[in-house]
Amino acid sequence: MSTLTIDNVSRWFGNVVAVNDVSMTIGPGVTGLLGPNGAGKSTLINMMAGFLPPSNGTVTLDGEPIWQNEETYRKIGLVPERESMYDFLTGREFVLANAELHGLERPVAAAKKALATVEMAQAATRRIDTYSKGMRQRVKMASALVHEPSVLLLDEPFNGMDPRQRMQLMDLLRRMGAEGRTVLFSSHILEEVEQLASHIEVIVAGRHAASGDFRKIRRLMTDRPHRYVVRSSDDRALAAALIADSSTAGIEVDVQEGELRVQAVDFARFTQLLPRVARELDIRLLTVSPSDESLESVFSYLVAA
Protein backbone atom coordinates (compact mmCIF):
# COMPACT_ATOMS: atom_id res chain seq x y z
CA MET A 1 0.00 0.00 0.00
CA SER A 2 1.31 3.43 -0.96
CA THR A 3 0.44 7.00 -0.01
CA LEU A 4 1.05 10.15 -2.04
CA THR A 5 1.56 13.33 -0.05
CA ILE A 6 1.40 16.80 -1.56
CA ASP A 7 2.64 19.36 0.97
CA ASN A 8 2.20 23.11 0.30
CA VAL A 9 2.95 22.59 -3.37
CA SER A 10 3.00 25.40 -5.92
CA ARG A 11 3.99 25.28 -9.57
CA TRP A 12 4.37 28.26 -11.83
CA PHE A 13 5.34 28.71 -15.47
CA GLY A 14 6.90 32.15 -15.85
CA ASN A 15 4.29 34.53 -14.45
CA VAL A 16 1.48 31.98 -14.64
CA VAL A 17 0.62 30.13 -11.41
CA ALA A 18 -0.83 26.72 -12.31
CA VAL A 19 -0.95 25.23 -8.79
CA ASN A 20 -1.02 27.43 -5.71
CA ASP A 21 -0.09 26.13 -2.23
CA VAL A 22 -1.92 22.78 -2.49
CA SER A 23 -1.78 20.14 0.25
CA MET A 24 -3.50 16.76 0.10
CA THR A 25 -2.94 13.10 0.88
CA ILE A 26 -3.95 10.34 -1.56
CA GLY A 27 -4.11 6.89 0.02
CA PRO A 28 -5.18 3.40 -1.09
CA GLY A 29 -8.51 3.18 -2.89
CA VAL A 30 -10.01 5.22 -5.71
CA THR A 31 -9.91 9.02 -5.53
CA GLY A 32 -11.48 11.40 -8.04
CA LEU A 33 -9.66 14.64 -8.92
CA LEU A 34 -12.10 17.32 -10.02
CA GLY A 35 -11.81 20.84 -11.32
CA PRO A 36 -12.77 23.05 -14.27
CA ASN A 37 -10.59 23.10 -17.38
CA GLY A 38 -7.38 24.96 -16.59
CA ALA A 39 -7.73 24.40 -12.84
CA GLY A 40 -4.32 22.74 -12.55
CA LYS A 41 -5.31 19.04 -12.47
CA SER A 42 -2.87 17.88 -15.17
CA THR A 43 -0.02 19.90 -13.65
CA LEU A 44 -0.69 18.31 -10.28
CA ILE A 45 -0.77 14.79 -11.78
CA ASN A 46 2.49 15.43 -13.65
CA MET A 47 4.15 16.43 -10.38
CA MET A 48 2.82 13.28 -8.68
CA ALA A 49 4.21 11.19 -11.55
CA GLY A 50 7.64 12.83 -11.40
CA PHE A 51 7.43 14.58 -14.76
CA LEU A 52 7.50 18.07 -13.22
CA PRO A 53 9.29 19.37 -10.13
CA PRO A 54 7.26 21.58 -7.79
CA SER A 55 8.34 25.23 -7.77
CA ASN A 56 7.68 25.19 -4.04
CA GLY A 57 6.72 22.51 -1.51
CA THR A 58 7.19 18.74 -1.70
CA VAL A 59 5.55 15.77 -3.45
CA THR A 60 6.41 12.45 -1.82
CA LEU A 61 5.49 8.78 -2.14
CA ASP A 62 5.65 6.89 1.15
CA GLY A 63 7.83 9.67 2.53
CA GLU A 64 10.31 9.68 -0.38
CA PRO A 65 10.53 12.64 -2.78
CA ILE A 66 9.27 11.71 -6.26
CA TRP A 67 11.19 14.14 -8.47
CA GLN A 68 14.30 12.48 -9.97
CA ASN A 69 13.88 9.42 -7.74
CA GLU A 70 14.12 6.26 -9.83
CA GLU A 71 12.89 3.97 -7.06
CA THR A 72 9.58 5.83 -6.72
CA TYR A 73 9.04 5.71 -10.49
CA ARG A 74 8.94 1.90 -10.24
CA LYS A 75 5.82 2.17 -8.08
CA ILE A 76 3.90 4.62 -10.32
CA GLY A 77 1.87 4.03 -13.46
CA LEU A 78 0.67 7.03 -15.48
CA VAL A 79 -2.06 7.32 -18.12
CA PRO A 80 -1.61 10.86 -19.50
CA GLU A 81 -4.34 12.80 -21.24
CA ARG A 82 -2.07 13.74 -24.15
CA GLU A 83 -1.81 11.27 -26.98
CA SER A 84 1.97 11.24 -27.62
CA MET A 85 2.36 7.62 -28.79
CA TYR A 86 4.49 5.75 -31.33
CA ASP A 87 1.82 5.10 -33.95
CA PHE A 88 4.08 2.93 -36.12
CA LEU A 89 4.29 0.30 -33.35
CA THR A 90 1.73 -2.39 -32.69
CA GLY A 91 -0.05 -2.34 -29.34
CA ARG A 92 2.03 -5.31 -28.20
CA GLU A 93 5.30 -3.64 -29.21
CA PHE A 94 4.35 -0.45 -27.39
CA VAL A 95 3.52 -2.21 -24.12
CA LEU A 96 6.54 -4.52 -24.45
CA ALA A 97 8.85 -1.51 -24.87
CA ASN A 98 7.58 -0.11 -21.58
CA ALA A 99 8.07 -3.47 -19.87
CA GLU A 100 11.67 -3.53 -21.09
CA LEU A 101 12.26 0.07 -19.99
CA HIS A 102 11.21 -0.97 -16.48
CA GLY A 103 13.78 -3.78 -16.59
CA LEU A 104 11.22 -6.52 -15.93
CA GLU A 105 12.59 -10.07 -15.82
CA ARG A 106 9.85 -11.44 -18.09
CA PRO A 107 8.81 -8.49 -20.25
CA VAL A 108 6.94 -10.54 -22.88
CA ALA A 109 4.77 -12.25 -20.26
CA ALA A 110 4.18 -8.95 -18.46
CA ALA A 111 3.07 -7.23 -21.69
CA LYS A 112 0.74 -10.10 -22.54
CA LYS A 113 -0.85 -9.96 -19.08
CA ALA A 114 -1.30 -6.18 -19.18
CA LEU A 115 -2.95 -6.29 -22.63
CA ALA A 116 -5.31 -9.04 -21.47
CA THR A 117 -6.20 -7.02 -18.37
CA VAL A 118 -7.53 -4.16 -20.53
CA GLU A 119 -9.08 -6.57 -23.08
CA MET A 120 -6.74 -5.63 -25.91
CA ALA A 121 -5.19 -9.04 -26.56
CA GLN A 122 -7.02 -9.58 -29.87
CA ALA A 123 -5.98 -6.20 -31.28
CA ALA A 124 -2.42 -6.36 -29.93
CA THR A 125 -0.84 -7.14 -33.33
CA ARG A 126 -2.41 -4.11 -35.03
CA ARG A 127 -0.53 -0.83 -35.45
CA ILE A 128 -1.55 1.92 -33.05
CA ASP A 129 -2.39 4.27 -35.91
CA THR A 130 -5.32 1.93 -36.77
CA TYR A 131 -6.78 2.16 -33.27
CA SER A 132 -9.86 4.13 -32.24
CA LYS A 133 -9.55 6.72 -29.45
CA GLY A 134 -10.92 4.21 -26.93
CA MET A 135 -8.44 1.52 -28.01
CA ARG A 136 -5.55 3.95 -27.71
CA GLN A 137 -6.68 4.77 -24.18
CA ARG A 138 -6.70 1.09 -23.27
CA VAL A 139 -3.22 0.52 -24.70
CA LYS A 140 -1.96 3.47 -22.63
CA MET A 141 -3.59 1.81 -19.64
CA ALA A 142 -1.84 -1.50 -20.40
CA SER A 143 1.47 0.35 -20.65
CA ALA A 144 0.87 1.95 -17.23
CA LEU A 145 -0.01 -1.42 -15.66
CA VAL A 146 2.76 -3.52 -17.19
CA HIS A 147 5.07 -3.23 -14.15
CA GLU A 148 2.16 -3.71 -11.69
CA PRO A 149 2.49 -0.35 -9.92
CA SER A 150 1.09 0.31 -6.46
CA VAL A 151 0.05 3.83 -7.58
CA LEU A 152 -1.95 4.54 -10.73
CA LEU A 153 -2.47 8.10 -11.99
CA LEU A 154 -5.00 8.63 -14.79
CA ASP A 155 -5.64 11.97 -16.49
CA GLU A 156 -9.08 11.93 -18.17
CA PRO A 157 -8.87 8.15 -18.80
CA PHE A 158 -12.44 7.79 -20.12
CA ASN A 159 -11.99 10.17 -23.06
CA GLY A 160 -13.09 8.55 -26.32
CA MET A 161 -14.35 5.34 -24.75
CA ASP A 162 -17.74 3.90 -25.63
CA PRO A 163 -20.14 2.95 -22.80
CA ARG A 164 -18.99 -0.68 -22.68
CA GLN A 165 -15.32 0.32 -22.51
CA ARG A 166 -16.12 2.82 -19.75
CA MET A 167 -17.84 0.15 -17.66
CA GLN A 168 -14.92 -2.25 -18.14
CA LEU A 169 -12.41 0.39 -17.05
CA MET A 170 -14.56 1.36 -14.06
CA ASP A 171 -14.72 -2.28 -12.97
CA LEU A 172 -10.94 -2.59 -13.34
CA LEU A 173 -10.27 0.55 -11.26
CA ARG A 174 -12.70 -0.60 -8.56
CA ARG A 175 -10.86 -3.94 -8.34
CA MET A 176 -7.50 -2.20 -8.11
CA GLY A 177 -8.78 0.07 -5.34
CA ALA A 178 -10.19 -2.94 -3.47
CA GLU A 179 -6.79 -4.64 -3.77
CA GLY A 180 -5.24 -1.76 -1.84
CA ARG A 181 -3.67 0.13 -4.73
CA THR A 182 -3.71 3.92 -4.77
CA VAL A 183 -5.74 5.07 -7.78
CA LEU A 184 -6.21 8.75 -8.66
CA PHE A 185 -8.12 9.77 -11.76
CA SER A 186 -9.32 13.08 -13.14
CA SER A 187 -12.50 13.41 -15.15
CA HIS A 188 -14.74 16.21 -16.38
CA ILE A 189 -17.75 13.82 -16.45
CA LEU A 190 -19.22 14.08 -12.97
CA GLU A 191 -21.38 10.97 -13.34
CA GLU A 192 -18.26 8.84 -13.84
CA VAL A 193 -16.61 10.19 -10.71
CA GLU A 194 -19.79 9.75 -8.69
CA GLN A 195 -20.09 6.10 -9.76
CA LEU A 196 -16.45 5.29 -9.10
CA ALA A 197 -15.12 7.38 -6.21
CA SER A 198 -16.84 8.60 -3.08
CA HIS A 199 -13.65 10.41 -2.05
CA ILE A 200 -12.87 13.51 -4.08
CA GLU A 201 -10.22 16.20 -4.26
CA VAL A 202 -11.38 19.45 -5.86
CA ILE A 203 -9.02 21.96 -7.49
CA VAL A 204 -10.35 25.40 -8.49
CA ALA A 205 -8.09 28.04 -10.07
CA GLY A 206 -4.99 26.19 -8.90
CA ARG A 207 -6.12 26.01 -5.28
CA HIS A 208 -7.38 23.10 -3.19
CA ALA A 209 -11.10 23.75 -2.72
CA ALA A 210 -12.36 20.61 -0.95
CA SER A 211 -11.44 17.08 0.10
CA GLY A 212 -13.42 14.08 1.32
CA ASP A 213 -16.65 12.21 0.70
CA PHE A 214 -18.73 14.48 -1.52
CA ARG A 215 -21.94 13.55 0.36
CA LYS A 216 -20.40 14.72 3.64
CA ILE A 217 -19.18 17.90 1.93
CA ARG A 218 -22.74 18.54 0.75
CA ARG A 219 -24.03 18.28 4.33
CA LEU A 220 -21.51 20.92 5.44
CA MET A 221 -22.83 23.39 2.86
CA THR A 222 -25.12 25.03 5.39
CA ASP A 223 -25.68 28.23 3.39
CA ARG A 224 -27.46 26.33 0.61
CA PRO A 225 -30.90 24.67 1.15
CA HIS A 226 -30.96 20.88 1.24
CA ARG A 227 -33.66 19.23 -0.83
CA TYR A 228 -35.49 16.08 0.18
CA VAL A 229 -38.16 13.87 -1.33
CA VAL A 230 -40.48 12.56 1.38
CA ARG A 231 -43.29 10.03 1.00
CA SER A 232 -45.58 9.32 3.93
CA SER A 233 -48.99 7.97 4.94
CA ASP A 234 -50.37 11.55 5.15
CA ASP A 235 -48.39 14.01 3.02
CA ARG A 236 -50.69 17.00 3.56
CA ALA A 237 -50.68 16.81 7.37
CA LEU A 238 -46.91 16.29 7.38
CA ALA A 239 -46.36 19.25 5.03
CA ALA A 240 -48.46 21.53 7.22
CA ALA A 241 -46.44 20.62 10.32
CA LEU A 242 -43.05 20.93 8.62
CA ILE A 243 -43.66 24.28 6.93
CA ALA A 244 -44.51 25.82 10.28
CA ASP A 245 -40.95 25.22 11.48
CA SER A 246 -38.06 27.59 10.75
CA SER A 247 -35.85 24.72 9.49
CA THR A 248 -37.84 24.53 6.24
CA ALA A 249 -37.93 27.19 3.52
CA GLY A 250 -40.54 25.64 1.26
CA ILE A 251 -42.54 22.47 0.63
CA GLU A 252 -44.16 21.32 -2.59
CA VAL A 253 -46.91 18.70 -2.46
CA ASP A 254 -46.88 16.57 -5.61
CA VAL A 255 -50.22 14.78 -5.57
CA GLN A 256 -49.59 12.97 -8.84
CA GLU A 257 -46.29 11.46 -7.66
CA GLY A 258 -47.51 11.11 -4.08
CA GLU A 259 -44.56 12.90 -2.51
CA LEU A 260 -43.35 16.04 -0.77
CA ARG A 261 -40.39 18.08 -2.02
CA VAL A 262 -38.87 19.81 0.98
CA GLN A 263 -36.24 22.56 1.11
CA ALA A 264 -34.46 22.50 4.47
CA VAL A 265 -32.35 25.51 5.44
CA ASP A 266 -31.23 24.05 8.78
CA PHE A 267 -30.01 20.53 8.05
CA ALA A 268 -29.37 19.45 11.65
CA ARG A 269 -32.68 20.80 12.97
CA PHE A 270 -34.67 19.30 10.08
CA THR A 271 -33.24 15.80 10.57
CA GLN A 272 -34.48 15.92 14.19
CA LEU A 273 -37.80 17.59 13.34
CA LEU A 274 -39.02 15.15 10.69
CA PRO A 275 -39.11 11.94 12.78
CA ARG A 276 -40.46 13.81 15.82
CA VAL A 277 -43.36 15.36 13.88
CA ALA A 278 -44.16 12.03 12.20
CA ARG A 279 -44.27 10.31 15.60
CA GLU A 280 -46.43 12.99 17.20
CA LEU A 281 -48.95 12.94 14.30
CA ASP A 282 -48.85 9.15 13.95
CA ILE A 283 -47.68 9.46 10.32
CA ARG A 284 -45.67 6.68 8.74
CA LEU A 285 -42.57 7.79 6.82
CA LEU A 286 -42.28 5.64 3.71
CA THR A 287 -39.35 7.39 1.98
CA VAL A 288 -36.91 10.09 3.03
CA SER A 289 -34.37 10.71 0.28
CA PRO A 290 -31.99 13.63 -0.31
CA SER A 291 -32.45 14.79 -3.90
CA ASP A 292 -29.42 17.07 -4.24
CA GLU A 293 -26.56 15.13 -2.62
CA SER A 294 -25.05 14.58 -6.02
CA LEU A 295 -21.47 15.30 -7.00
CA GLU A 296 -22.78 17.85 -9.50
CA SER A 297 -24.43 19.78 -6.68
CA VAL A 298 -21.20 19.86 -4.66
CA PHE A 299 -19.00 20.68 -7.64
CA SER A 300 -21.12 23.55 -8.94
CA TYR A 301 -21.24 25.03 -5.44
CA LEU A 302 -17.46 24.84 -4.95
CA VAL A 303 -16.65 26.27 -8.38
CA ALA A 304 -19.01 29.19 -7.83
CA ALA A 305 -17.81 29.84 -4.28
Order of alpha helices (4+ residues) and beta strands (2+ residues): beta-beta-beta-alpha-beta-beta-alpha-beta-alpha-alpha-alpha-beta-alpha-beta-alpha-beta-beta-alpha-beta-alpha-beta-beta-alpha-beta-alpha
